[in-house]
Structure formats: structure tokens, C-alpha cells
């Protein structure tokens, strides 16, 4: 028996047969919340921060992000994910290492400080990316819990991580804005099915494994309802790693681009993936822990 085999896995998933949902035992807020915007984070699993960035800051970031998407030299970079149908850029990962503007933003206490309050420790970037959803052709993201994937495919032990989504364009209810099930972070929803090696190559374009059964999603939606992250550019959404979320396609003329910064606690570093696969590349899941200073 290997060390990986002997681990006690409190969040079993990617199983051959259906496994019932698990009540979360780990805290949602590990530290002390001092920002008024985060008062409801414990109960809801997310918080919206209006005017997190000012218009000038958003413009600087958006300009740099658009530059990356238009750079022909990056098209062959494995960190750049191309849409299946439109052949347009869907996501760029490790953007905090590619963009100096984003690298500076990450170190801002308005940004990392939010994660430190919730996670109760120093933090590091587990993953960063920008998601592009162009008008008319922007493909959505199916319902999922980030932690389920990070646990199964990256080896994240507990849901002691948060994502910060920053709107770089106006997020309307009709242009593919993020939908969330408030309170669903308190239930871990196991997913059925074996995880193929290098599953990330397919799942970053279209996720089919690591998504809950429709009956489970229906029960969650009936219990918790659905909320939406909308607001002008510069708005921020901080959400728990285990909360159920997704987005629909954007068939409107209005594009939607969001920057995602995932902060993990330095006390929650990655081990071997719990799904038994090889670890995903470091640009998707950082295995080198560099605290944000």
C-alpha cells in the first residue's frame, strides 16, 4: 500500500458507483473577517465587492489582457485555451506570470487581503486565468464545484481556497454572467466516473467529467436557489472553492471578460491527486508555494 492509498479521503469523488453528498466539516471562514462586504461569506459562500477596482485600473488590465489574446506568439502556448468551435481564445492561464499589470494587482492588499481574511493564513496563487466570452459565440461553463476538480485532479486536501473574479467588462444577466447556488458550499457533491490521464486537455474546453448528476443539481437549486454575479466593470466576486457555479452561453453582442485569481492557504498545499491520476501542469495548479507579499 502506498502513502496515497493510505490517506483518509473525506471528499471521495470520481467513483465507479454513485456516492451520496457529504456535509462539509471544514470551516468556510478560517480567519477573522474585517471587511463589511464579507459579513455574509460564511452563510452564502460568496461576497460581491462593488467598485473593487477603479475605471483606470480596469482599463489598464483590460488593455493588457486584450494584447495577450491578440498575440499570435501565444496561440501555441499551452497556457492558452482555444474554443472548440470558434477557434477563438477561451482562457489564458498563469496570467499573473504573463502580464506585469496582473502581477502587480495580485500583490495589492485590496486583493490578497480579502483571501487572507477568509482563509486565516498567508496565501499563494493556486491558479490564475482570464476567461473571454465574446459576443454571439461565447461558450459557457457547466455547473461544477472547483474544489471537486482541485481535490480529484490536483490533490488539494480541503476546501481552504477562494476565487476572486474581477469583471473587466460589464456583467449583465444576459451575457453569460456567473450563476451561483448560495449556501451550496456547505455540501460536497461527489461526481461519478473515472478520470482519464491528461483530462485537463479536454475539460478546459468542455467539462463532462467532474460535474454532478442532474438530479443532484436539481435538489441543490430547489434548496438554495440561484444567484447571479452582475455589475459594472471593476466589480469583484469572492467565492468559496466548493460552491456550485456555472454560466450559460453568451449569444448577445456584448462580450464578457473576467479575471480569476485563485488563492489557496499555505497550510493547504497540494498532495498527490485523489483521483489517482498524474498531477496537472503547474500553470493550472501551482505546486510551488510562493506566498503573496
Backbone torsions as a table, in degrees:
resi	resn	phi	psi	omega
1	UNK	NA	132.3	179.0
2	UNK	-87.3	169.5	177.4
3	UNK	-60.8	-39.1	179.5
4	UNK	-62.9	-37.7	-179.6
5	UNK	-67.5	-29.3	-173.8
6	UNK	-87.4	-3.9	-179.3
7	UNK	-68.0	143.9	173.4
8	UNK	-87.7	115.7	-176.9
9	UNK	-101.7	107.0	-179.9
10	UNK	-82.2	-6.3	-178.0
11	UNK	-129.5	62.6	-179.2
12	UNK	-63.9	135.3	179.4
13	UNK	-157.5	173.9	-175.2
14	UNK	57.2	47.1	-175.2
15	UNK	-94.0	161.9	179.5
16	UNK	-74.2	-30.6	179.6
17	UNK	-122.8	158.3	-179.7
18	UNK	-59.7	140.4	177.6
19	UNK	-121.7	135.4	-177.9
20	UNK	-67.7	155.6	176.8
21	UNK	-58.5	156.2	-176.9
22	UNK	-120.3	131.7	172.9
23	UNK	-69.6	134.7	-177.7
24	UNK	-73.2	127.2	176.7
25	UNK	-95.4	-27.2	-178.8
26	UNK	-72.5	149.9	178.2
27	UNK	-63.2	159.4	168.8
28	UNK	-91.6	-46.6	175.6
29	UNK	-106.3	116.6	-177.3
30	UNK	-95.1	-18.1	-176.5
31	UNK	-115.8	-147.9	179.4
32	UNK	-117.1	120.9	-178.9
33	UNK	-84.8	125.0	178.8
34	UNK	-115.9	-20.3	179.3
35	UNK	-80.5	128.5	-179.2
36	UNK	-57.0	-31.9	-177.7
37	UNK	-65.1	-19.1	-175.7
38	UNK	-98.4	7.5	-175.6
39	UNK	-59.3	-33.5	-176.5
40	UNK	-97.1	7.5	-175.5
41	UNK	-62.4	-40.4	180.0
42	UNK	-56.4	-46.8	-176.0
43	UNK	-79.6	-44.5	-172.9
44	UNK	-88.9	-27.7	-176.8
45	UNK	84.2	5.7	177.7
46	UNK	-159.3	165.4	176.7
47	UNK	-150.9	140.7	177.1
48	UNK	-102.1	129.7	179.4
49	UNK	-113.4	104.6	179.2
50	UNK	-69.5	142.1	176.2
51	UNK	52.9	43.8	175.9
52	UNK	-61.1	-41.7	175.8
53	UNK	-118.8	149.0	178.2
54	UNK	-85.1	165.3	-175.5
55	UNK	-56.3	-36.4	-179.2
56	UNK	-67.8	-41.0	178.4
57	UNK	-64.1	-42.2	179.4
58	UNK	-63.9	-41.3	-179.7
59	UNK	-61.9	-41.1	179.5
60	UNK	-63.4	-44.7	-179.4
61	UNK	-67.2	-45.3	-177.8
62	UNK	-61.4	-39.1	178.8
63	UNK	-62.8	-43.1	-179.7
64	UNK	-69.5	-37.8	179.1
65	UNK	-65.6	-41.9	177.8
66	UNK	-64.5	-36.1	177.5
67	UNK	-60.8	-42.7	-179.7
68	UNK	-64.4	-42.6	-177.7
69	UNK	-65.8	-29.3	-177.9
70	UNK	-91.6	-4.1	-176.2
71	UNK	-77.4	110.7	-179.0
72	UNK	-63.5	-24.5	179.2
73	UNK	-68.8	-19.6	-179.7
74	UNK	-91.9	-10.7	-175.1
75	UNK	-59.1	-32.1	-178.5
76	UNK	-93.3	-1.3	178.8
77	UNK	-71.0	133.6	-177.1
78	UNK	-65.9	-16.4	177.7
79	UNK	-77.3	-10.5	-179.6
80	UNK	-99.3	122.6	-178.5
81	UNK	-103.5	126.6	-176.8
82	UNK	-103.5	137.8	177.4
83	UNK	-59.8	143.1	-180.0
84	UNK	-63.4	-46.9	-170.8
85	UNK	-91.7	-44.1	-173.3
86	UNK	-88.1	-14.9	-176.7
87	UNK	61.9	26.4	177.2
88	UNK	-105.1	161.5	-179.7
89	UNK	-66.4	125.5	178.4
90	UNK	-95.9	-45.6	-177.9
91	UNK	-149.2	153.1	168.6
92	UNK	-127.2	123.2	-178.1
93	UNK	-95.4	164.4	179.9
94	UNK	54.4	37.4	-174.2
95	UNK	-67.3	-22.8	178.1
96	UNK	-71.0	-13.5	175.2
97	UNK	-98.6	-18.1	-179.4
98	UNK	-92.7	-36.1	-176.2
99	UNK	-105.8	117.2	176.1
100	UNK	-61.4	-31.8	-179.9
101	UNK	-65.9	-43.7	178.8
102	UNK	-69.1	-37.9	178.7
103	UNK	-58.8	-40.1	178.4
104	UNK	-69.9	-38.7	-179.6
105	UNK	-62.0	-41.9	-177.6
106	UNK	-55.3	-36.8	-175.8
107	UNK	-80.5	-8.6	-179.8
108	UNK	-67.3	132.4	-177.0
109	UNK	-66.1	-22.6	174.6
110	UNK	-63.3	-24.7	-176.0
111	UNK	-97.0	-67.9	-179.0
112	UNK	-64.8	-28.3	-179.7
113	UNK	-62.0	-33.9	177.2
114	UNK	-62.1	-43.3	-179.7
115	UNK	-66.8	-39.9	-179.9
116	UNK	-61.8	-39.7	179.3
117	UNK	-60.3	-46.3	-175.9
118	UNK	-73.7	-41.7	-172.8
119	UNK	-88.1	-14.6	173.6
120	UNK	66.7	31.5	-179.5
121	UNK	-164.0	177.2	167.5
122	UNK	-66.4	155.9	-175.4
123	UNK	-129.7	161.3	172.9
124	UNK	-138.6	163.7	-180.0
125	UNK	-80.6	112.6	174.4
126	UNK	-77.9	-38.7	-178.8
127	UNK	-159.8	143.7	170.5
128	UNK	-135.7	146.9	179.8
129	UNK	-162.9	160.2	168.5
130	UNK	-118.4	133.3	178.0
131	UNK	-106.4	125.3	177.1
132	UNK	-101.8	133.0	174.5
133	UNK	-130.2	87.6	-176.0
134	UNK	-67.0	158.9	177.0
135	UNK	-62.2	144.4	176.1
136	UNK	73.0	-32.0	-171.5
137	UNK	-124.9	6.7	-176.4
138	UNK	-71.9	122.0	-179.5
139	UNK	-88.2	139.6	-178.0
140	UNK	-82.3	-174.9	178.7
141	UNK	-123.8	127.1	-175.9
142	UNK	-68.7	160.5	179.8
143	UNK	-55.0	133.7	179.1
144	UNK	-165.7	162.4	168.9
145	UNK	-106.7	124.8	178.8
146	UNK	-59.0	-41.5	-177.1
147	UNK	-60.9	-35.7	178.9
148	UNK	-57.1	-45.0	179.2
149	UNK	-70.4	-45.0	-177.4
150	UNK	-65.6	-33.2	177.0
151	UNK	-70.0	-50.8	-174.7
152	UNK	-69.9	-45.9	-169.5
153	UNK	-102.0	-15.7	-178.7
154	UNK	-116.7	-19.5	-179.0
155	UNK	84.5	30.8	175.0
156	UNK	-76.5	118.9	-171.7
157	UNK	-65.4	-48.2	-175.0
158	UNK	-132.7	162.5	179.3
159	UNK	-79.2	55.3	178.7
160	UNK	-103.2	56.7	-179.1
161	UNK	-147.0	153.2	178.9
162	UNK	-135.9	153.7	174.3
163	UNK	-112.7	141.1	173.9
164	UNK	-116.9	115.6	176.4
165	UNK	-102.1	125.8	-179.9
166	UNK	-115.0	123.4	-178.4
167	UNK	-73.2	121.2	175.8
168	UNK	-97.6	-12.1	171.9
169	UNK	-132.7	166.0	176.0
170	UNK	-62.4	131.2	177.5
171	UNK	-101.4	108.5	179.0
172	UNK	-97.9	165.4	176.2
173	UNK	-66.0	-16.5	-171.5
174	UNK	-113.2	3.4	179.8
175	UNK	-114.7	38.2	173.3
176	UNK	82.8	24.8	-179.0
177	UNK	-65.8	156.3	-173.3
178	UNK	-67.1	133.6	174.6
179	UNK	-106.3	143.5	-175.7
180	UNK	-136.4	147.3	173.2
181	UNK	-101.4	98.7	-175.6
182	UNK	-59.4	129.7	179.1
183	UNK	91.9	-12.7	-176.9
184	UNK	-70.7	-10.5	177.8
185	UNK	-65.7	-15.1	-178.4
186	UNK	-83.6	-3.4	178.8
187	UNK	-126.1	129.0	174.7
188	UNK	-93.2	125.3	-176.4
189	UNK	-104.3	103.2	178.4
190	UNK	-64.9	152.1	178.4
191	UNK	-119.1	149.8	-175.2
192	UNK	-101.8	146.3	174.9
193	UNK	120.6	142.2	180.0
194	UNK	-74.9	142.5	-179.4
195	UNK	-94.1	115.9	178.6
196	UNK	-68.9	155.1	172.4
197	UNK	-62.6	144.2	-178.4
198	UNK	55.7	35.9	179.0
199	UNK	-60.4	-26.7	-177.1
200	UNK	-60.1	-28.6	-178.2
201	UNK	-62.3	-31.0	178.0
202	UNK	-94.2	-41.7	-172.0
203	UNK	-68.3	-27.0	179.5
204	UNK	-70.8	-17.4	175.4
205	UNK	-98.3	-41.3	-179.5
206	UNK	-156.2	115.0	-174.7
207	UNK	-91.8	124.1	177.8
208	UNK	-119.3	-29.5	176.7
209	UNK	-104.2	139.1	-176.1
210	UNK	91.9	21.8	175.2
211	UNK	-118.6	142.5	-177.6
212	UNK	-68.8	160.5	174.4
213	UNK	-66.3	149.9	-177.6
214	UNK	-60.9	-34.5	178.9
215	UNK	-64.6	-38.8	178.9
216	UNK	-67.6	-40.8	178.3
217	UNK	-63.7	-38.4	179.0
218	UNK	-63.1	-42.9	178.5
219	UNK	-63.7	-41.9	178.2
220	UNK	-62.8	-45.6	-178.9
221	UNK	-64.7	-38.3	177.8
222	UNK	-64.7	-36.5	-176.7
223	UNK	-79.1	-43.6	-170.4
224	UNK	-106.7	-18.6	-175.6
225	UNK	75.9	177.5	-177.9
226	UNK	-124.6	129.1	174.7
227	UNK	-113.1	163.8	-177.7
228	UNK	-133.1	142.0	176.5
229	UNK	-91.9	104.1	176.9
230	UNK	-126.5	155.7	178.6
231	UNK	156.6	170.0	-179.6
232	UNK	-72.3	164.4	177.0
233	UNK	-56.3	141.0	-175.4
234	UNK	99.9	-14.0	176.6
235	UNK	-72.1	152.6	179.8
236	UNK	-126.1	147.1	175.6
237	UNK	-127.4	115.4	175.1
238	UNK	-100.7	126.2	-178.1
239	UNK	-140.6	150.2	-177.8
240	UNK	-66.3	147.9	-176.3
241	UNK	-65.7	-21.5	-175.8
242	UNK	-100.6	1.8	-176.9
243	UNK	-75.4	142.0	-179.1
244	UNK	-78.9	129.2	-177.8
245	UNK	-152.6	165.3	179.2
246	UNK	-176.8	178.6	179.1
247	UNK	-148.5	151.8	178.8
248	UNK	-92.9	171.1	178.4
249	UNK	-65.1	154.7	177.0
250	UNK	-104.7	103.7	178.2
251	UNK	-103.7	9.2	178.3
252	UNK	-88.1	168.2	176.2
253	UNK	-75.5	-4.9	-171.1
254	UNK	-98.5	113.6	-179.4
255	UNK	-69.1	157.7	176.1
256	UNK	-133.8	122.0	176.4
257	UNK	-126.8	133.8	178.9
258	UNK	-133.7	140.9	174.0
259	UNK	-93.5	131.7	179.2
260	UNK	-117.1	126.7	175.5
261	UNK	-121.5	118.9	-178.3
262	UNK	-103.5	119.6	178.9
263	UNK	-106.1	129.1	175.4
264	UNK	-114.7	149.2	176.3
265	UNK	-69.5	142.2	176.1
266	UNK	-67.2	-10.2	177.1
267	UNK	-97.5	10.5	-176.2
268	UNK	-132.2	38.3	-173.1
269	UNK	-68.3	159.6	-171.7
270	UNK	-74.0	145.7	172.5
271	UNK	-119.0	-163.0	177.5
272	UNK	-66.8	141.8	-179.3
273	UNK	-54.3	137.4	-177.7
274	UNK	-75.9	-14.2	177.1
275	UNK	-84.6	-2.7	176.6
276	UNK	82.6	11.1	179.5
277	UNK	-95.4	173.7	173.7
278	UNK	-71.4	147.0	179.4
279	UNK	-58.8	144.8	175.9
280	UNK	-71.2	162.5	-178.7
281	UNK	-59.1	154.8	-175.5
282	UNK	-66.5	-21.7	178.0
283	UNK	-72.8	-15.0	174.8
284	UNK	-98.3	-37.1	-177.7
285	UNK	-142.7	103.3	-174.8
286	UNK	-67.7	128.3	176.9
287	UNK	-104.7	-11.2	173.2
288	UNK	-94.0	120.6	-174.6
289	UNK	-91.7	110.6	177.6
290	UNK	-121.2	99.6	-178.0
291	UNK	-56.4	141.0	177.7
292	UNK	-74.9	122.9	179.3
293	UNK	-113.8	NA	NA
